[in-house]
Amino acid sequence: MKPSRLRYFLFVFSFLPILLAVAAPAAQAAIDWKQLFPIASPPARSYLAMAYDIASEKVVVFGGFDGRGYLRDTWTFDGWDDLGQS
């Protein structure tokens, strides 16, 4: 298996407002945060599932609740791609 280019990065996903931040490599003394502004991003939600897929080197977000109903969409972060409903 090839080494992951995201091996030393921390992803923080916040819901109000949507925020995806990437921390600098853990080996650095000071953490340097960078807020990203992707063209498309998941709508605000709670009760979602999120995991890191080591094979594709992407963060995957599935489903959740938006205050009106349950969501069945899947998003990946490599610049947020909407994978549609399952």
C-alpha positions in Angstrom: 0.0 0.0 0.0 1.3 3.4 -0.9 1.9 5.9 1.9 -1.0 8.4 2.4 -0.3 12.0 1.6 -2.8 12.9 4.3 -1.2 10.8 7.0 -0.3 13.7 9.3 -3.3 16.0 8.7 -6.3 16.6 10.9 -9.7 17.3 9.4 -12.2 19.3 11.4 -15.7 19.3 10.0 -18.1 21.9 11.6 -21.7 22.3 10.9 -22.8 25.9 11.6 -21.4 27.3 9.3 -19.8 24.5 7.3 -16.1 24.6 7.9 -13.4 22.2 6.8 -10.0 23.0 8.2 -6.7 21.3 7.7 -4.0 21.3 10.3 -0.3 21.4 9.4 1.7 18.2 9.8 1.8 17.1 13.4 5.6 17.2 13.4 5.6 21.0 13.3 5.9 22.9 16.6 3.0 25.3 15.8 -0.3 24.2 14.3 -1.1 26.4 11.3 -4.8 26.2 10.4 -6.2 27.0 6.9 -9.9 27.4 6.3 -11.0 26.1 2.9 -13.8 27.4 0.8 -14.9 24.7 -1.6 -17.3 25.5 -4.5 -19.7 22.9 -3.2 -20.1 21.6 0.3 -22.6 19.5 2.3 -25.6 21.4 3.8 -25.6 21.8 7.6 -26.5 18.6 9.3 -26.3 16.6 12.6 -26.1 12.8 13.3 -24.0 12.1 10.3 -21.3 9.4 9.7 -17.8 10.5 8.8 -14.7 8.4 8.1 -11.4 8.6 6.3 -11.0 6.2 3.3 -7.3 5.3 3.2 -7.7 3.7 -0.3 -8.9 6.9 -2.0 -7.3 9.2 0.6 -10.6 11.1 1.0 -12.9 12.0 4.0 -16.3 10.5 3.4 -19.5 12.0 5.0 -22.8 10.1 4.8 -26.4 11.1 5.7 -27.5 12.9 8.8 -30.4 15.1 9.9 -31.0 18.6 8.6 -33.8 19.6 11.1 -36.5 18.7 8.6 -35.7 15.1 7.7 -33.0 12.5 7.4 -30.4 12.8 4.6 -29.2 9.9 2.5 -26.4 11.8 0.5 -22.7 10.9 0.4 -19.9 13.5 0.1 -16.2 13.0 -0.2 -13.5 15.6 0.5 -10.9 16.1 -2.1 -12.6 19.4 -2.9 -16.1 18.1 -1.9 -17.7 15.8 -4.4 -21.5 15.1 -4.1 -21.9 11.3 -4.7 -25.7 11.5 -4.8 -28.1 9.5 -2.7 -27.6 5.9 -1.8 
